[in-house]
Amino acid sequence: MLISLLGLLLPPFDLPAEVVVPIDTTEVVYTAPNWHETITNIPGDFATAGKTLFSKESIVPLSIIAGSTAVLYLFDKPLLEGAQHFSRYIGLNPESKFEPLITIGDLKVMEAPGNLNTGFYFIGEGWTSILLFGGIGIHGAITDNKQEVRMLSQAIEGYLEMGITVQLLKRSFGRESPRVATTDRGKFRPFPSVATYQSNVSKYDALPSGHMATMAFTVTLLADHYPDNRLIRPIGYSLMGICAFSMMNNGVHWASDYPLGFGIGYLFAKIVAGRGRVLQSTVKPNSIVKKIEISPTIMFDGSVGIGLSLKL
């Protein structure tokens, strides 16, 4: 009875209380890159690439690249003709047309696309990715975001490695581009001399596609840094498909030039993406009870008493 009277007379009041449960979490933190890393890391990256290619884990992806290249090679001519016929049907001009954007004297430093198909082609140009990662890196330097600065460093490192790899393979295969092809699928002239190659690049540089390598690298590096963003890959792969179509339309590449280019870009993106990334274990307090409130409460027998309620 006394408790019931107290329950009626006393106003509700709070007793400050917290139940804190520590939670062990792991988060990714990034270290700032050294200025020389983009160069000094290259030998180690090539060593890692070699080990990766000859590992058991690479059997399946290498088989997919080789198999898809072989299948596409068989259908290169009808695929190319189909892409070009469809482009004519929708009025997509195949001409590669660029307009000077930045010039220094007679030197064209940067060009802008002069028509729609060239705009699609420009997606895979190095300038697109350089401007993207350059903007990210500058923003990171201004805001002291080590992840963004590290991303720019990784991009430069990867582009240098891809450039070396793609050029070595192009000169090794020596495959004709569609626009200058003397056979149905382009003739192979392996290992031309430097002078011969430079005198008519289109006759030797189709395989693999450097544009595809650049795009695959860019999409993979972005997706690795922002794993929670589910739009990066769908949008990136769609743009890669558009660019690939444009390169068949303007006679720069065969369909079978793409799988190897994609593999090169993907491989080097994976190699450089993990650099400077540290898993850091942190213990954070997690309050599961904010307060305990004492207030009048109606009991099961209909009487009124003092009760405790927990507010989360």
C-alpha positions as CSV (number, residue, x, y, z in Angstrom):
1,M,0.0,0.0,0.0
2,L,2.8,2.4,0.9
3,I,4.5,1.6,-2.4
4,S,1.3,2.3,-4.2
5,L,0.9,5.7,-2.5
6,L,4.5,6.6,-3.3
7,G,3.8,5.7,-6.9
8,L,0.9,8.1,-7.0
9,L,2.6,10.9,-5.2
10,L,6.1,10.8,-6.8
11,P,6.5,12.2,-10.3
12,P,8.5,10.2,-12.8
13,F,12.2,10.8,-12.6
14,D,15.3,9.5,-14.4
15,L,18.3,7.8,-12.9
16,P,21.2,8.4,-15.2
17,A,22.7,5.1,-16.2
18,E,24.4,3.7,-19.2
19,V,25.4,0.2,-20.1
20,V,28.4,0.3,-22.3
21,V,29.6,-2.7,-24.3
22,P,32.9,-2.3,-26.1
23,I,32.9,-3.5,-29.7
24,D,36.1,-4.4,-31.5
25,T,36.0,-3.1,-35.1
26,T,38.4,-3.1,-37.9
27,E,38.7,-0.1,-40.2
28,V,40.9,0.7,-43.2
29,V,43.3,3.6,-42.9
30,Y,45.7,4.9,-45.6
31,T,49.3,6.2,-45.3
32,A,50.6,9.1,-47.3
33,P,52.7,8.0,-50.3
34,N,56.4,8.9,-50.7
35,W,57.1,11.1,-53.7
36,H,59.3,8.4,-55.3
37,E,56.9,5.4,-54.9
38,T,55.4,5.7,-58.4
39,I,58.8,4.8,-59.8
40,T,60.5,2.7,-57.2
41,N,57.5,0.4,-56.8
42,I,57.4,-0.6,-60.4
43,P,60.0,-3.5,-60.3
44,G,58.2,-5.0,-57.3
45,D,54.9,-4.7,-59.1
46,F,56.1,-6.5,-62.1
47,A,57.5,-9.3,-59.9
48,T,54.1,-9.5,-58.2
49,A,52.4,-9.6,-61.6
50,G,54.7,-12.5,-62.6
51,K,54.0,-14.5,-59.5
52,T,50.2,-13.9,-59.8
53,L,50.1,-15.0,-63.5
54,F,51.9,-18.3,-62.6
55,S,49.8,-19.1,-59.5
56,K,47.0,-21.6,-59.3
57,E,44.5,-18.9,-58.6
58,S,45.2,-17.4,-62.1
59,I,44.3,-20.6,-64.1
60,V,40.6,-19.8,-64.4
61,P,40.9,-16.0,-65.3
62,L,43.7,-16.7,-67.7
63,S,41.6,-19.5,-69.3
64,I,38.7,-17.1,-69.6
65,I,40.9,-14.4,-71.3
66,A,42.5,-17.0,-73.7
67,G,39.2,-18.7,-74.5
68,S,37.2,-15.5,-75.1
69,T,40.0,-14.1,-77.2
70,A,40.0,-17.3,-79.4
71,V,36.2,-17.2,-79.8
72,L,36.0,-13.5,-80.6
73,Y,38.9,-14.0,-83.1
74,L,36.8,-16.5,-85.0
75,F,34.0,-13.9,-85.3
76,D,36.1,-10.8,-85.6
77,K,35.1,-10.0,-89.2
78,P,31.2,-10.3,-88.8
79,L,31.4,-8.5,-85.4
80,L,33.3,-5.6,-86.9
81,E,31.0,-5.4,-89.9
82,G,27.9,-5.6,-87.7
83,A,29.1,-2.8,-85.5
84,Q,29.9,-0.6,-88.5
85,H,26.7,-1.4,-90.3
86,F,24.6,-0.6,-87.2
87,S,26.6,2.7,-86.7
88,R,25.7,3.7,-90.3
89,Y,22.1,2.8,-89.7
90,I,21.9,5.1,-86.6
91,G,24.0,7.8,-88.3
92,L,27.1,7.5,-86.0
93,N,30.0,9.0,-87.9
94,P,33.0,6.7,-87.8
95,E,35.5,9.5,-88.5
96,S,38.1,10.0,-85.7
97,K,37.9,13.8,-85.3
98,F,39.7,15.8,-82.7
99,E,39.8,19.6,-82.1
100,P,42.8,21.2,-80.4
101,L,42.0,22.1,-76.8
102,I,45.4,23.0,-75.4
103,T,48.4,23.9,-77.6
104,I,51.9,25.1,-77.0
105,G,53.2,26.5,-80.2
106,D,52.7,23.8,-82.8
107,L,52.5,21.1,-80.1
108,K,48.9,19.8,-79.4
109,V,49.0,19.1,-75.7
110,M,45.4,18.1,-75.4
111,E,42.6,17.6,-77.9
112,A,38.8,17.5,-77.5
113,P,36.5,15.1,-79.4
114,G,35.0,16.6,-82.6
115,N,32.0,14.3,-83.0
116,L,30.0,11.8,-81.0
117,N,31.9,8.6,-81.9
118,T,35.2,10.3,-81.1
119,G,33.6,11.3,-77.8
120,F,32.9,7.7,-77.0
121,Y,36.4,6.8,-78.1
122,F,37.8,9.5,-75.8
123,I,36.4,7.7,-72.8
124,G,39.3,5.3,-73.0
125,E,41.9,7.9,-73.6
126,G,44.5,8.4,-70.8
127,W,43.4,12.0,-70.4
128,T,40.0,11.0,-69.1
129,S,41.5,9.0,-66.3
130,I,44.3,11.5,-65.6
131,L,41.8,14.3,-65.1
132,L,39.6,12.0,-62.9
133,F,42.4,10.8,-60.6
134,G,44.1,14.2,-60.8
135,G,41.0,15.9,-59.4
136,I,40.7,13.3,-56.7
137,G,44.4,13.7,-55.7
138,I,44.2,17.5,-55.6
139,H,41.1,17.4,-53.5
140,G,42.9,14.9,-51.1
141,A,45.9,17.2,-50.9
142,I,43.7,20.2,-50.0
143,T,41.6,18.3,-47.4
144,D,44.4,16.2,-46.1
145,N,42.7,13.0,-47.3
146,K,45.4,10.4,-47.5
147,Q,43.2,7.9,-49.3
148,E,42.7,10.3,-52.2
149,V,46.3,11.3,-52.4
150,R,47.3,7.6,-52.3
151,M,44.8,6.9,-55.1
152,L,46.5,9.4,-57.4
153,S,49.9,7.9,-56.6
154,Q,48.5,4.4,-57.4
155,A,47.0,5.6,-60.7
156,I,50.3,7.1,-61.9
157,E,52.1,4.0,-60.9
158,G,49.6,1.7,-62.6
159,Y,49.5,3.8,-65.9
160,L,53.3,3.6,-66.2
161,E,53.2,-0.2,-65.7
162,M,50.3,-0.7,-68.1
163,G,52.0,1.5,-70.7
164,I,55.1,-0.6,-70.6
165,T,53.2,-3.9,-70.7
166,V,50.8,-2.9,-73.5
167,Q,53.5,-1.5,-75.7
168,L,55.7,-4.6,-75.3
169,L,52.7,-6.9,-76.2
170,K,51.6,-4.7,-79.1
171,R,55.1,-4.9,-80.6
172,S,55.3,-8.6,-79.9
173,F,52.0,-9.5,-81.7
174,G,52.2,-6.8,-84.4
175,R,48.6,-7.2,-85.4
176,E,47.0,-4.9,-88.0
177,S,44.1,-2.7,-87.0
178,P,40.9,-3.2,-89.0
179,R,41.3,0.1,-90.9
180,V,44.5,-1.0,-92.5
181,A,43.9,-4.8,-92.5
182,T,45.1,-6.8,-95.4
183,T,43.4,-10.0,-94.3
184,D,39.9,-10.8,-92.8
185,R,41.1,-10.6,-89.2
186,G,44.2,-8.5,-89.6
187,K,47.7,-9.9,-90.3
188,F,50.2,-10.5,-87.5
189,R,53.8,-9.2,-88.0
190,P,55.5,-10.0,-84.7
191,F,58.5,-8.0,-83.4
192,P,58.8,-5.2,-86.0
193,S,61.8,-2.9,-85.6
194,V,61.2,0.4,-83.7
195,A,61.5,2.4,-87.0
196,T,59.1,0.1,-88.8
197,Y,56.6,0.2,-86.0
198,Q,56.7,4.0,-85.8
199,S,56.4,4.5,-89.5
200,N,52.9,2.9,-89.6
201,V,51.7,2.2,-86.1
202,S,48.2,1.0,-87.2
203,K,49.7,-1.9,-88.9
204,Y,51.2,-3.3,-85.7
205,D,49.3,-2.0,-82.6
206,A,45.8,-3.6,-82.5
207,L,46.5,-6.3,-79.9
208,P,46.0,-5.7,-77.0
209,S,43.7,-2.6,-76.6
210,G,45.4,0.1,-74.5
211,H,42.1,1.9,-74.2
212,M,40.5,-1.2,-72.7
213,A,43.4,-1.6,-70.3
214,T,43.1,2.0,-69.1
215,M,39.3,1.8,-68.6
216,A,39.6,-1.6,-66.7
217,F,42.3,-0.2,-64.5
218,T,40.3,3.0,-63.7
219,V,37.0,1.2,-62.9
220,T,38.8,-1.5,-60.8
221,L,40.9,1.0,-58.8
222,L,37.8,3.2,-58.0
223,A,35.7,0.1,-57.1
224,D,38.4,-1.1,-54.7
225,H,38.7,2.2,-52.9
226,Y,34.9,2.7,-52.7
227,P,33.5,-0.8,-52.2
228,D,30.2,0.5,-50.8
229,N,29.4,2.3,-54.0
230,R,27.6,-0.2,-56.1
231,L,27.3,2.1,-59.1
232,I,30.9,2.3,-60.0
233,R,31.1,-1.1,-61.8
234,P,27.8,-1.0,-63.7
235,I,28.4,2.6,-64.9
236,G,32.1,1.9,-65.6
237,Y,31.5,-1.3,-67.5
238,S,28.7,0.4,-69.6
239,L,31.1,3.1,-70.6
240,M,33.7,0.5,-71.5
241,G,31.2,-1.2,-73.7
242,I,30.3,2.1,-75.5
243,C,34.0,2.9,-76.0
244,A,34.7,-0.6,-77.3
245,F,31.9,-0.3,-79.8
246,S,33.2,3.1,-81.0
247,M,36.7,1.6,-81.5
248,M,35.2,-1.1,-83.8
249,N,33.2,1.6,-85.6
250,N,36.2,3.7,-86.4
251,G,38.3,0.7,-87.3
252,V,40.9,0.9,-84.5
253,H,40.3,-2.4,-82.8
254,W,38.9,-5.9,-83.3
255,A,36.6,-7.4,-80.7
256,S,39.3,-10.0,-79.8
257,D,41.7,-7.2,-78.8
258,Y,39.7,-6.5,-75.7
259,P,39.9,-9.4,-73.3
260,L,43.7,-9.2,-72.9
261,G,43.5,-5.4,-72.5
262,F,40.9,-5.8,-69.8
263,G,43.0,-8.4,-68.0
264,I,46.1,-6.2,-68.0
265,G,44.2,-3.2,-66.5
266,Y,42.5,-5.4,-63.9
267,L,45.7,-7.1,-62.8
268,F,47.7,-3.9,-62.2
269,A,44.8,-2.2,-60.5
270,K,44.6,-5.0,-58.0
271,I,48.3,-4.9,-57.4
272,V,48.6,-1.2,-56.7
273,A,45.2,-0.8,-54.9
274,G,46.4,-2.6,-51.7
275,R,49.5,-0.4,-51.2
276,G,49.3,2.0,-48.4
277,R,46.2,0.4,-46.9
278,V,46.4,-0.7,-43.3
279,L,43.8,-2.6,-41.3
280,Q,43.5,-0.9,-37.9
281,S,41.7,-2.5,-35.0
282,T,39.8,-0.1,-32.8
283,V,37.6,-0.6,-29.7
284,K,34.6,1.7,-29.7
285,P,32.1,2.1,-26.8
286,N,28.5,1.1,-27.7
287,S,25.8,2.3,-25.3
288,I,22.9,-0.1,-25.4
289,V,20.9,1.6,-22.6
290,K,20.6,5.3,-22.5
291,K,18.7,5.8,-19.2
292,I,16.5,4.1,-16.6
293,E,13.3,5.8,-15.7
294,I,11.4,5.3,-12.4
295,S,7.7,6.1,-12.7
296,P,4.2,5.1,-11.5
297,T,3.2,1.8,-13.0
298,I,-0.1,-0.1,-13.1
299,M,0.6,-3.6,-11.7
300,F,-1.0,-6.9,-12.9
301,D,-3.5,-6.9,-10.0
302,G,-4.7,-3.3,-10.8
303,S,-2.8,-1.6,-8.1
304,V,-0.3,1.2,-8.7
305,G,3.3,0.9,-7.9
306,I,6.7,2.1,-8.7
307,G,8.2,0.6,-11.9
308,L,11.4,0.8,-13.9
309,S,11.4,1.3,-17.6
310,L,14.5,1.2,-19.8
311,K,14.8,3.6,-22.7
312,L,17.1,2.6,-25.5
